[in-house]
Structure formats: C-alpha cells, structure tokens
C-alpha cells in the first residue's frame, strides 16, 4: 500500500467531507481515505497497482471540488 495527501479545495461543511470521502473510497484500490475540512486535504491509502494519484484527484474534481497538484 502507498499513501498520498491530496489538496481538496471548495469544501465548506461536513457534508462536503462525507461526499469527498465517499467518492475516494469508491475507487477500486483505495483502502482508506481520511478527509479533513480544516486542512483542506485528503490522506489516502491505496494500492498503486490499481489506482494512481491522478485518478484520485479526478474523482475529487468529478464530485465538484478542486484538487490542485
């Protein structure tokens, strides 16, 4: 397993955190995702053979949030 922290901009409440957490955990290869409103980031543990950080950012952006590199 690998871990990465990605920025998540545009979250304003607990519902946003749950939404981002849900889209990340739904990706094949994601073992865990801890999303923080305070730090505007997501700490993701994932299998690099199944998913890449670019796919994690794309899922966040698909949910309506920004994920700058």
N, CA, C and O of each residue as an XYZ file, in Angstrom:
276
protein
N       0.837     -1.187      0.000
C       0.000      0.000      0.000
C       0.882      1.251      0.000
O       1.987      1.270      0.542
N       0.346      2.278     -0.627
C       1.016      3.576     -0.652
C       0.077      4.596     -0.021
O      -1.122      4.350      0.111
N       0.621      5.727      0.364
C      -0.185      6.813      0.907
C       0.159      8.100      0.191
O       1.305      8.337     -0.191
N      -0.863      8.927      0.016
C      -0.670     10.229     -0.601
C      -1.626     11.210      0.072
O      -2.723     10.840      0.492
N      -1.200     12.448      0.167
C      -2.073     13.518      0.641
C      -2.368     14.411     -0.550
O      -1.452     14.906     -1.207
N      -3.644     14.615     -0.823
C      -4.030     15.491     -1.928
C      -4.814     16.673     -1.387
O      -5.546     16.551     -0.405
N      -4.654     17.805     -2.029
C      -5.389     19.004     -1.643
C      -6.822     18.892     -2.160
O      -7.070     18.381     -3.252
N      -7.754     19.381     -1.351
C      -9.157     19.409     -1.744
C      -9.685     20.797     -1.415
O      -9.869     21.139     -0.247
N      -9.927     21.592     -2.447
C     -10.415     22.953     -2.232
C     -11.902     23.036     -2.546
O     -12.399     22.355     -3.443
N     -12.599     23.872     -1.800
C     -14.014     24.105     -2.050
C     -14.941     23.443     -1.048
O     -16.160     23.591     -1.143
N     -14.381     22.711     -0.081
C     -15.227     22.096      0.948
C     -15.622     23.162      1.973
O     -14.812     24.007      2.354
N     -16.886     23.104      2.411
C     -17.333     24.105      3.374
C     -18.075     23.508      4.568
O     -18.440     24.241      5.487
N     -18.306     22.183      4.572
C     -19.078     21.596      5.667
C     -18.808     20.097      5.766
O     -18.085     19.522      4.952
N     -19.400     19.487      6.776
C     -19.255     18.053      6.971
C     -19.822     17.241      5.823
O     -19.322     16.157      5.524
N     -20.858     17.750      5.178
C     -21.425     17.056      4.027
C     -20.425     16.967      2.892
O     -20.360     15.959      2.188
N     -19.649     18.018      2.715
C     -18.601     18.009      1.684
C     -17.561     16.949      2.016
O     -17.116     16.216      1.134
N     -17.176     16.865      3.275
C     -16.192     15.877      3.705
C     -16.707     14.472      3.427
O     -15.971     13.632      2.911
N     -17.981     14.209      3.769
C     -18.563     12.887      3.519
C     -18.611     12.578      2.025
O     -18.354     11.447      1.613
N     -18.937     13.577      1.222
C     -19.003     13.396     -0.226
C     -17.635     13.021     -0.790
O     -17.520     12.056     -1.545
N     -16.611     13.770     -0.433
C     -15.261     13.500     -0.932
C     -14.780     12.139     -0.429
O     -14.193     11.368     -1.188
N     -15.028     11.847      0.842
C     -14.638     10.552      1.392
C     -15.288      9.420      0.607
O     -14.637      8.426      0.286
N     -16.564      9.574      0.302
C     -17.302      8.538     -0.419
C     -16.775      8.293     -1.825
O     -16.626      7.145     -2.242
N     -16.489      9.372     -2.563
C     -16.015      9.169     -3.943
C     -14.620      8.559     -3.958
O     -14.290      7.784     -4.856
N     -13.798      8.906     -2.967
C     -12.454      8.323     -2.922
C     -12.514      6.844     -2.547
O     -11.860      6.016     -3.182
N     -13.291      6.511     -1.524
C     -13.374      5.120     -1.083
C     -14.045      4.221     -2.124
O     -13.855      3.005     -2.106
N     -14.819      4.807     -3.021
C     -15.494      4.024     -4.051
C     -14.553      3.582     -5.170
O     -14.892      2.691     -5.948
N     -13.376      4.197     -5.255
C     -12.433      3.832     -6.308
C     -11.792      2.482     -6.009
O     -11.380      2.229     -4.878
N     -11.706      1.609     -7.019
C     -11.011      0.334     -6.821
C      -9.551      0.583     -6.446
O      -8.855      1.366     -7.093
N      -9.106     -0.088     -5.404
C      -7.725      0.065     -4.975
C      -7.543      1.008     -3.800
O      -6.466      1.050     -3.205
N      -8.582      1.768     -3.454
C      -8.484      2.672     -2.296
C      -8.866      1.887     -1.044
O      -9.982      1.380     -0.930
N      -7.929      1.795     -0.115
C      -8.182      1.076      1.138
C      -8.828      1.991      2.169
O      -9.728      1.571      2.896
N      -8.373      3.247      2.235
C      -8.910      4.182      3.226
C      -8.705      5.608      2.753
O      -7.757      5.906      2.026
N      -9.604      6.484      3.173
C      -9.482      7.912      2.871
C      -9.921      8.696      4.098
O     -11.031      8.511      4.595
N      -9.053      9.567      4.581
C      -9.348     10.449      5.705
C      -9.333     11.880      5.180
O      -8.283     12.406      4.812
N     -10.508     12.501      5.150
C     -10.647     13.841      4.582
C     -10.794     14.842      5.718
O     -11.554     14.622      6.661
N     -10.054     15.951      5.617
C     -10.070     16.973      6.661
C     -10.542     18.308      6.087
O      -9.951     18.838      5.146
N     -11.605     18.832      6.662
C     -12.107     20.150      6.277
C     -11.103     21.225      6.699
O     -10.859     22.180      5.962
N     -10.525     21.061      7.889
C      -9.616     22.064      8.444
C      -8.355     22.224      7.599
O      -7.907     23.346      7.361
N      -7.784     21.116      7.147
C      -6.554     21.207      6.362
C      -6.811     21.193      4.859
O      -5.875     21.271      4.063
N      -8.085     21.092      4.472
C      -8.474     21.061      3.051
C      -7.670     20.009      2.288
O      -7.095     20.277      1.233
N      -7.652     18.792      2.864
C      -6.870     17.732      2.234
C      -7.492     16.370      2.500
O      -8.375     16.206      3.342
N      -6.989     15.399      1.742
C      -7.402     14.009      1.936
C      -6.144     13.151      2.015
O      -5.275     13.227      1.146
N      -6.055     12.351      3.045
C      -4.970     11.380      3.204
C      -5.528     10.048      2.720
O      -6.472      9.517      3.306
N      -4.951      9.511      1.658
C      -5.498      8.320      1.026
C      -4.468      7.190      1.040
O      -3.317      7.370      0.643
N      -4.916      6.018      1.509
C      -4.085      4.806      1.450
C      -4.640      3.968      0.296
O      -5.833      3.667      0.257
N      -3.771      3.599     -0.635
C      -4.240      2.960     -1.862
C      -3.227      1.962     -2.400
O      -2.058      1.965     -2.012
N      -3.699      1.110     -3.299
C      -2.857      0.128     -3.979
C      -2.403      0.751     -5.297
O      -3.223      0.926     -6.198
N      -1.109      1.092     -5.436
C      -0.640      1.765     -6.647
C      -0.740      0.906     -7.907
O      -0.618      1.422     -9.018
N      -0.957     -0.384     -7.746
C      -1.151     -1.244     -8.915
C      -2.566     -1.119     -9.473
O      -2.833     -1.540    -10.599
N      -3.475     -0.536     -8.680
C      -4.879     -0.449     -9.098
C      -5.377      0.970     -9.348
O      -6.324      1.167    -10.109
N      -4.750      1.960     -8.716
C      -5.209      3.341     -8.855
C      -4.016      4.277     -8.695
O      -3.079      3.982     -7.952
N      -4.058      5.405     -9.396
C      -2.980      6.394     -9.355
C      -3.485      7.689     -8.730
O      -4.685      7.960     -8.752
N      -2.571      8.496     -8.169
C      -2.988      9.776     -7.585
C      -3.783     10.657     -8.556
O      -4.696     11.365     -8.131
N      -3.456     10.625     -9.836
C      -4.212     11.433    -10.804
C      -5.678     11.006    -10.841
O      -6.560     11.842    -11.039
N      -5.944      9.721    -10.653
C      -7.316      9.232    -10.630
C      -8.033      9.686     -9.354
O      -9.235      9.952     -9.374
N      -7.298      9.772     -8.258
C      -7.872     10.265     -7.007
C      -8.300     11.722     -7.179
O      -9.404     12.106     -6.793
N      -7.403     12.531     -7.768
C      -7.733     13.948     -7.999
C      -8.912     14.078     -8.957
O      -9.771     14.938     -8.765
N      -8.963     13.236     -9.981
C     -10.064     13.292    -10.942
C     -11.392     12.966    -10.269
O     -12.417     13.558    -10.607
N     -11.385     12.027     -9.318
C     -12.620     11.687     -8.592
C     -13.078     12.858     -7.742
O     -14.272     13.151     -7.681
N     -12.133     13.535     -7.080
C     -12.463     14.716     -6.274
C     -13.054     15.804     -7.162
O     -14.062     16.417     -6.809
N     -12.430     16.045     -8.312
C     -12.923     17.074     -9.228
C     -14.280     16.679     -9.806
O     -15.130     17.541    -10.030
N     -14.489     15.396    -10.048
C     -15.772     14.921    -10.538
C     -16.904     15.127     -9.536
O     -18.073     15.221     -9.911
N     -16.540     15.194     -8.257
C     -17.528     15.432     -7.202
C     -17.799     16.921     -7.012
O     -18.618     17.304     -6.178
N     -17.106     17.766     -7.791
C     -17.384     19.199     -7.739
C     -16.406     20.028     -6.925
O     -16.676     21.192     -6.627
N     -15.274     19.440     -6.564
C     -14.280     20.156     -5.765
C     -12.998     20.296     -6.590
O     -12.806     19.583     -7.575
N     -12.135     21.205     -6.186
C     -10.864     21.391     -6.857
C      -9.785     20.573     -6.141
O      -9.783     20.456     -4.916
N      -8.874     20.015     -6.931
C      -7.761     19.258     -6.364
C      -6.487     19.630     -7.105
O      -6.016     18.887     -7.966
N      -5.931     20.797     -6.759
C      -4.693     21.228     -7.440
C      -3.519     20.324     -7.079
O      -3.489     19.718     -6.008
N      -2.566     20.246     -7.981
C      -1.385     19.405     -7.746
C      -0.448     20.100     -6.787
O       0.608     19.562     -6.456
